[in-house]
């Protein structure tokens, strides 16, 4: 019985993932030419490698079509409702770090905290006749965070890319986005709220609780965990 | 097998309850399942997206599968109805479940709403009707009155800006508490605010002004912050009185006597306390055992953001795992909000028939 391991199919995230397994005696590589999205795992029997977009791995894990998968912890929390019932974290891998944060224009010298954002949202709605817009692609995480902190009178607007530019373009007043160093935010005239950290994300190895786990699968997982020192 | 939320047992129970409400003269109303999303978003804010299914129509824009009946019933009444009026409704509502897969996403609701009339009498009639309709299930009632807390806030000896901010967050207990503690100087002014207010030019070294919220709005907020910093802290006495109201948790007669004591130092809640007295009298006249009725000062503050007076719920003490079988309350401000200037006192209650069926079967 083979267990299916899903890892990101390209870029630095793929390379770092290969390095992480490599450092633990397991060689992951793409099969055949570089365009193919099937791969092999050497150093252990019974593990099949699937190369997928990092954004699809949470869904595949939740559906049980992957036994194990490497993806950002932010993506799992955003895309899988009740994620901790369906997935378990096996290892935080120490790379792919990025913070999901709330950022506002630097010119808002009166705004430093969520408390300020809430007060400004109330005034903005009164003055402009609509709710203050926060652009993001992390709708669930942002909404839960703002609800938890009692921020009202805002609305989320969808932004699937170049989110740092929306304030300048006047399609939103604030953003909720991923940043690793904050450099792009600063370059776009934005600043992070001092208590605006929603989630500190990194590449994480997840185990699906919904996949089939026969005795043979479990034996393979035990062997893999031994190798990985988990 | 356990009866489902939409099964024949639940439908039969819904029909039984509807007949009771219609027997009291309630006019049956029907509402569309698809509701315009903008009205609900305007009312509840972004939080409603976590609870309601959103879909889109090419011509009408975003629509929501109705998450409850109150808003469409109030809209229908404000558009067409005359006062006084009483309505009953029964049908399915839809709720997204983001965390607990065991909770149903579609279930029936049966409700009874009274528009107009003497408030204490209407409150008592709705409560007694719901209570009577569920007789035999041995449910535990819970009651509260958000109007008392709101009256206390309106009566604070402080700025209108502070009162407005507190009233805006009555339904968000955590932020309400944070604001209250700040206004009472229990928490210090954050360093960022201190520096901002002390700066000769607050904009020195600031980045560019970007977006729709311009420099003028930032200046206006700084002026607000200055005025706030110059406002005297709430007195210890007033803070203690508000805390006492929030912490009330006793039988209704004991709460009433505590509130009468509080009203001596805080006359602003006098009318609300008189209203509570009248309501309890009216409930007693309808056969409710008022002496044993629980009352909580904070009840109803974490549910939907429209109850602004009497609030109640009925829960099974033996099935604490289930949500309340029935909930309800007064929502005068909602009618003003949806009535475009016109307002009608309104109170209502809603029952989930499938929960009543489950509890009844568990007892059999």
HADDOCK unambig.tbl for C-alpha pairs under 7 A between the chains (distance, minus, plus):
assign (segid A and resid 81 and name CA) (segid B and resid 98 and name CA) 5.16 0.50 0.50
assign (segid A and resid 81 and name CA) (segid B and resid 99 and name CA) 5.97 0.50 0.50
assign (segid A and resid 82 and name CA) (segid B and resid 98 and name CA) 6.25 0.50 0.50
assign (segid A and resid 82 and name CA) (segid B and resid 99 and name CA) 4.47 0.50 0.50
assign (segid A and resid 82 and name CA) (segid B and resid 100 and name CA) 7.00 0.50 0.50
assign (segid A and resid 105 and name CA) (segid B and resid 210 and name CA) 6.09 0.50 0.50
assign (segid A and resid 106 and name CA) (segid B and resid 206 and name CA) 6.11 0.50 0.50
assign (segid A and resid 106 and name CA) (segid B and resid 207 and name CA) 4.68 0.50 0.50
assign (segid A and resid 106 and name CA) (segid B and resid 208 and name CA) 6.44 0.50 0.50
assign (segid A and resid 107 and name CA) (segid B and resid 206 and name CA) 5.57 0.50 0.50
assign (segid A and resid 107 and name CA) (segid B and resid 207 and name CA) 4.96 0.50 0.50
assign (segid A and resid 107 and name CA) (segid B and resid 208 and name CA) 5.21 0.50 0.50
assign (segid A and resid 107 and name CA) (segid B and resid 209 and name CA) 4.58 0.50 0.50
assign (segid A and resid 107 and name CA) (segid B and resid 210 and name CA) 6.82 0.50 0.50
assign (segid A and resid 108 and name CA) (segid B and resid 218 and name CA) 6.25 0.50 0.50
assign (segid A and resid 109 and name CA) (segid B and resid 202 and name CA) 6.97 0.50 0.50
assign (segid A and resid 109 and name CA) (segid B and resid 203 and name CA) 6.60 0.50 0.50
assign (segid A and resid 109 and name CA) (segid B and resid 206 and name CA) 6.72 0.50 0.50
assign (segid A and resid 110 and name CA) (segid B and resid 218 and name CA) 6.42 0.50 0.50
assign (segid A and resid 110 and name CA) (segid B and resid 221 and name CA) 6.97 0.50 0.50
assign (segid A and resid 110 and name CA) (segid B and resid 222 and name CA) 6.35 0.50 0.50
assign (segid A and resid 112 and name CA) (segid B and resid 192 and name CA) 6.98 0.50 0.50
assign (segid A and resid 143 and name CA) (segid B and resid 47 and name CA) 6.89 0.50 0.50
assign (segid A and resid 147 and name CA) (segid B and resid 47 and name CA) 6.97 0.50 0.50
assign (segid A and resid 150 and name CA) (segid B and resid 172 and name CA) 5.92 0.50 0.50
assign (segid A and resid 150 and name CA) (segid B and resid 174 and name CA) 6.81 0.50 0.50
assign (segid A and resid 150 and name CA) (segid B and resid 175 and name CA) 5.57 0.50 0.50
assign (segid A and resid 152 and name CA) (segid B and resid 45 and name CA) 6.90 0.50 0.50
assign (segid A and resid 153 and name CA) (segid B and resid 45 and name CA) 6.19 0.50 0.50
assign (segid A and resid 154 and name CA) (segid B and resid 46 and name CA) 6.88 0.50 0.50
assign (segid A and resid 155 and name CA) (segid B and resid 46 and name CA) 5.67 0.50 0.50
assign (segid A and resid 167 and name CA) (segid B and resid 210 and name CA) 6.44 0.50 0.50
assign (segid A and resid 167 and name CA) (segid B and resid 211 and name CA) 5.07 0.50 0.50
assign (segid A and resid 168 and name CA) (segid B and resid 210 and name CA) 5.55 0.50 0.50
assign (segid A and resid 168 and name CA) (segid B and resid 211 and name CA) 5.32 0.50 0.50
assign (segid A and resid 169 and name CA) (segid B and resid 211 and name CA) 6.95 0.50 0.50
assign (segid A and resid 170 and name CA) (segid B and resid 211 and name CA) 4.92 0.50 0.50
assign (segid A and resid 170 and name CA) (segid B and resid 212 and name CA) 5.98 0.50 0.50
assign (segid A and resid 173 and name CA) (segid B and resid 211 and name CA) 6.10 0.50 0.50
assign (segid A and resid 173 and name CA) (segid B and resid 212 and name CA) 6.67 0.50 0.50
assign (segid A and resid 189 and name CA) (segid B and resid 207 and name CA) 6.14 0.50 0.50
assign (segid A and resid 189 and name CA) (segid B and resid 208 and name CA) 6.32 0.50 0.50
